[in-house]
Amino acid sequence: MSFPDTDFLRALPKAELHMHLEGSLEPELMFALAERNGITLPYADVEALRAAYEFGNLQDFLDLYYQGADALRTEQDFYDLTWAYLQRCAADGVVHVEPFFDPQTHTVRGIPIAVQLAGISRALADGQAELGISSRLILSFLRHLSEDDAIATLQEALPLREHFVAVGLDSSEQGNPPDKFERVFAMAREAGFACVAHAGEEGPADYIVQALDLLKVMRIDHGVRCVESPELVQRLISEQMPLTVCPLSNTRLKVFADMREHNILQLLEQGVKVTINSDDPAYFGGYLLANFVAVRDALKMTREQAVALARNSITASLLTDGEQQQWLAKLAEAA
């Protein structure tokens, strides 16, 4: 049994399927954007802001997350945010990304979805042209807001549909079950979008079942609480339903008290189609490669398991079958 060194993990072609663009806003960029936009942050300097990233729970994180998002105002801001993330991906051996963006975080501040998408899409195009990183963008609804607000967001975004291929559901899970959003997901499916949803992180295993049965998702984001229902675990295995698991995020938000308690490799060995992702990497301590390294160090991940996780990330993606086969061939060479 051999354990993969970091260079091996970096060299594996990997896709990232669960990452919030707003969650990749590093303190240095937040300060730069705030200065550019004439915004005064309640922190003396970058070091003080970085210290604030040591939050204690999900709500503390969300408060800081939305405060940071306020620095994003212009098309160029959204470009700079996305481009900074893609450069991190290139350094980590990420070949394909399917990031989320949260339009409601910005429309509530008077920033149209068109402005957001113009900056994000331009950066993603440059990522393909200059870094060789392909992408599919996911528009995510904020579940702590109403379904009517989500419907209005989808309707505003539909004229810009060439920029995104799927819809998702994120933000505070507790008290906001998937069935709250059944209508808007039906509308999105009718319009031809793929569907994914956060479920089974804070929320119970039943939220995963709701996301599958009511929202008709093709991926579950997080999903680690599936183990509360052995019947659900068997369903996930039989349907090969991907889970986009975020190890560093799960430990920072105390879904697991310690990385050594994480269940990702147990699920993998049972046959669940799990993948590794970074969630909100600026806030949770690392981008995709750091998450692979953390799982290796705490759970003694083998080379074979690392390859399986990378393979799952490609086959769970929205890439075409032909595109997937190209990356699987390269993965086989790297392995």
C-alpha positions in Angstrom: 0.0 0.0 0.0 1.5 3.3 -1.0 0.6 6.8 0.0 0.6 9.6 -2.6 3.0 12.4 -2.3 1.9 16.0 -3.0 3.4 16.1 -6.5 1.5 13.0 -7.4 -1.8 14.5 -6.2 -1.1 17.7 -8.1 -0.4 15.8 -11.3 -3.7 14.0 -11.2 -6.2 15.7 -13.7 -9.0 16.8 -11.4 -12.3 18.5 -11.7 -13.7 20.8 -9.0 -17.5 20.5 -8.7 -18.3 22.4 -5.5 -16.8 25.8 -5.1 -18.5 29.2 -4.4 -16.7 32.0 -6.3 -17.6 34.4 -3.6 -15.9 32.0 -1.1 -12.6 32.3 -2.9 -12.3 36.0 -2.0 -8.9 36.2 -0.3 -8.3 39.1 2.2 -5.7 40.7 -0.1 -8.2 40.9 -3.0 -11.0 42.0 -0.7 -8.9 45.0 0.5 -7.9 45.8 -3.1 -11.5 45.8 -4.3 -12.7 47.8 -1.4 -10.0 50.4 -2.1 -10.9 50.5 -5.8 -14.6 50.9 -5.0 -14.2 53.4 -2.1 -15.4 51.0 0.5 -14.1 51.2 4.1 -13.7 47.7 5.6 -14.1 47.4 9.4 -10.5 46.0 9.7 -7.2 47.8 10.1 -5.3 45.7 7.5 -5.1 42.4 5.7 -3.7 40.7 8.8 -6.7 41.8 10.9 -9.1 40.6 8.3 -7.4 37.3 8.0 -7.7 36.8 11.7 -11.4 37.3 11.4 -11.5 34.3 9.0 -11.0 32.2 12.2 -14.7 32.1 12.7 -16.5 29.8 15.2 -19.5 28.5 13.3 -21.5 28.6 10.1 -23.4 31.9 10.9 -20.1 33.6 11.8 -18.8 32.5 8.4 -21.9 33.6 6.5 -21.8 37.0 8.2 -18.2 37.5 7.0 -18.9 35.9 3.6 -21.7 38.4 2.8 -19.6 41.3 4.2 -16.8 40.3 1.9 -19.1 40.0 -1.1 -20.1 43.7 -0.6 -16.6 44.6 -2.0 -17.7 43.1 -5.4 -19.4 45.9 -7.4 -18.2 46.0 -11.0 -17.8 43.6 -13.9 -14.0 43.9 -13.4 -14.4 42.9 -9.7 -16.1 39.7 -10.7 -13.5 39.1 -13.3 -10.7 39.5 -10.9 -12.3 37.2 -8.3 -12.8 34.5 -10.9 -9.4 34.8 -12.5 -7.6 34.6 -9.1 -9.5 31.3 -8.4 -8.6 29.9 -11.8 -4.9 30.7 -11.2 -5.1 28.7 -8.0 -6.7 25.8 -9.9 -3.9 25.8 -12.5 -1.3 25.5 -9.7 -3.3 22.6 -8.2 -3.7 20.5 -11.3 -7.4 21.3 -11.7 -8.4 20.8 -15.4 -12.2 21.6 -15.2 -14.3 23.6 -12.8 -18.0 24.0 -12.2 -18.2 26.9 -9.8 -21.3 28.4 -8.2 -22.2 32.0 -8.1 -24.9 33.6 -5.9 -26.6 36.3 -7.9 -29.0 37.2 -5.0 -26.1 38.2 -2.8 -25.4 41.0 -5.3 -28.8 41.8 -6.8 -30.0 42.8 -3.3 -27.2 45.4 -3.5 -28.4 46.7 -6.9 -25.9 44.8 -9.0 -27.6 43.2 -12.0 -27.0 39.6 -12.9 -25.7 40.8 -16.3 -22.8 42.6 -14.6 -21.9 39.6 -12.5 -22.0 37.2 -15.5 -20.1 39.5 -17.8 -17.1 39.5 -15.4 -17.3 35.8 -14.4 -17.8 34.6 -18.0 -14.9 36.7 -19.4 -12.6 35.2 -16.8 -13.8 31.6 -17.4 -13.2 32.2 -21.2 -9.7 33.4 -20.4 -9.2 30.4 -18.1 -9.9 28.1 -21.1 -7.8 30.0 -23.5 -4.8 30.8 -21.3 -4.8 28.0 -18.7 -6.5 25.2 -20.5 -9.2 24.9 -17.7 -12.7 24.2 -19.0 -15.7 25.3 -17.1 -19.5 25.1 -16.6 -21.1 27.7 -14.4 -23.9 27.0 -11.9 -26.3 29.7 -10.8 -27.2 29.0 -7.1 -30.3 30.1 -5.2 -30.0 31.3 -1.6 -32.2 29.0 0.4 -32.7 31.4 3.4 -34.6 33.6 1.0 -38.1 32.9 -0.4 -38.8 30.7 -3.4 -40.5 33.7 -5.1 -37.2 35.5 -4.8 -35.5 32.5 -6.4 -38.1 32.4 -9.2 -37.5 36.1 -9.9 -33.7 35.5 -10.0 -34.2 32.7 -12.5 -36.4 34.9 -14.7 -33.8 37.7 -14.6 -31.1 35.3 -15.6 -32.9 33.4 -18.4 -32.0 36.0 -21.1 -28.3 35.3 -20.2 -28.7 31.6 -20.2 -25.7 31.1 -22.5 -23.5 31.8 -19.5 -24.6 29.1 -17.2 -25.7 25.5 -17.5 -27.2 24.5 -14.2 -28.9 25.7 -11.0 -28.0 25.0 -7.4 -29.2 25.6 -3.9 -27.0 26.8 -1.1 -26.7 29.0 2.1 -28.3 28.1 5.5 -29.6 24.5 5.3 -31.3 24.3 8.7 -35.0 25.1 8.4 -34.8 25.5 4.6 -35.5 22.1 3.2 -35.3 21.3 -0.5 -39.1 21.0 -0.8 -39.3 24.8 -0.3 -37.8 25.2 -3.8 -39.7 22.5 -5.7 -41.4 25.0 -8.1 -38.3 26.9 -9.1 -36.3 23.7 -9.8 -39.2 22.4 -11.9 -39.0 25.7 -13.9 -35.2 25.3 -14.3 -35.5 21.8 -15.5 -38.2 22.8 -18.0 -35.9 25.5 -19.3 -33.2 22.8 -19.9 -30.9 23.3 -16.9 -29.2 20.6 -14.9 -29.9 20.7 -11.2 -27.7 20.2 -8.1 -28.4 21.1 -4.5 -26.7 21.3 -1.1 -28.1 18.7 1.2 -27.0 16.6 4.2 -24.3 19.0 5.6 -26.2 20.8 8.4 -29.5 19.2 7.4 -30.6 15.6 7.9 -30.4 12.7 5.5 -34.1 13.4 4.6 -33.0 16.6 2.9 -30.9 14.5 0.5 -34.0 12.4 -0.3 -36.0 15.5 -0.9 -33.3 16.9 -3.2 -33.3 13.6 -5.2 -37.1 13.1 -5.3 -38.5 16.6 -5.5 -35.7 18.7 -7.1 -34.5 15.9 -9.4 -30.9 16.7 -8.9 -28.0 15.0 -10.7 -25.5 15.6 -7.9 -25.8 16.2 -4.2 -23.5 18.9 -2.8 -22.0 17.7 0.6 -24.3 14.8 1.4 -22.1 13.4 4.2 -25.0 12.9 6.6 -26.3 10.2 4.2 -24.8 7.7 6.7 -27.7 8.4 9.1 -29.8 6.3 6.7 -28.3 3.0 5.5 -31.2 2.7 3.0 -30.2 6.1 1.5 -26.5 5.0 1.3 -27.5 2.0 -0.7 -29.6 4.1 -3.0 -26.7 6.5 -3.6 -24.5 3.5 -4.4 -27.1 1.9 -6.8 -27.8 5.1 -8.6 -24.2 6.2 -8.6 -25.3 9.6 -7.4 -22.3 11.9 -6.9 -21.6 13.6 -3.6 -19.4 16.7 -3.9 -17.7 16.5 -0.5 -15.7 19.3 1.0 -13.4 18.0 3.8 -11.7 21.1 5.0 -15.1 22.9 5.1 -16.7 20.1 7.0 -14.1 20.2 9.7 -14.0 24.1 9.9 -17.8 24.2 10.3 -17.7 21.2 12.8 -19.7 18.8 10.7 -16.8 16.6 11.9 -14.9 17.6 15.0 -11.6 16.4 13.4 -10.5 15.4 9.9 -9.7 11.9 11.3 -13.4 11.5 11.9 -14.4 12.3 8.3 -16.3 9.6 6.4 -15.3 10.4 2.8 -13.0 7.3 2.4 -15.5 5.0 4.2 -18.1 6.1 1.7 -15.7 5.7 -1.2 -14.9 2.2 -0.1 -18.6 1.3 0.2 -19.1 2.4 -3.4 -20.5 5.8 -3.0 -19.5 8.2 -5.8 -17.7 10.8 -3.6 -15.5 13.6 -4.9 -13.2 16.1 -3.1 -13.9 19.9 -3.4 -12.9 23.1 -1.6 -16.3 24.8 -1.0 -15.2 28.3 0.2 -11.4 27.9 0.0 -10.4 31.4 1.2 -12.3 30.9 4.4 -11.8 27.2 5.1 -8.1 26.9 4.8 -7.3 25.6 1.3 -8.0 25.0 -2.3 -8.5 21.7 -4.0 -5.0 20.3 -3.6 -5.0 21.2 0.1 -8.1 19.2 0.6 -6.6 16.1 -1.1 -3.5 16.6 1.2 -5.6 17.0 4.3 -7.5 13.7 3.5 -4.2 11.9 2.8 -2.6 13.1 6.0 -5.6 12.5 8.4 -7.1 9.4 6.8 -4.1 7.7 5.2 -5.6 8.0 1.7 -3.8 5.6 -0.7 -2.7 6.3 -4.3 -5.6 4.1 -5.5 -8.1 6.1 -3.5 -6.7 9.4 -4.8 -7.0 8.2 -8.4 -10.6 7.0 -7.7 -11.6 10.4 -6.3 -10.1 12.2 -9.3 -11.9 9.8 -11.6 -15.2 10.4 -9.8 -14.7 14.2 -10.2 -14.4 13.8 -14.0 -17.3 11.3 -14.5 -19.6 13.3 -12.1 -19.0 16.5 -14.1 -21.1 18.2 -16.8 -18.4 17.6 -19.4 -19.5 15.6 -22.5 -18.8 11.9 -22.7 -16.0 12.6 -25.2 -14.4 15.3 -23.0 -14.6 13.0 -20.0 -12.9 10.2 -21.9 -10.0 12.5 -22.9 -9.4 13.4 -19.2 -9.8 9.8 -18.0 -7.1 8.7 -20.5 -4.8 11.4 -19.1 -5.7 10.3 -15.6 -4.7 6.7 -16.4 -1.3 8.0 -17.6 -0.8 10.0 -14.5 -1.8 7.2 -12.2 
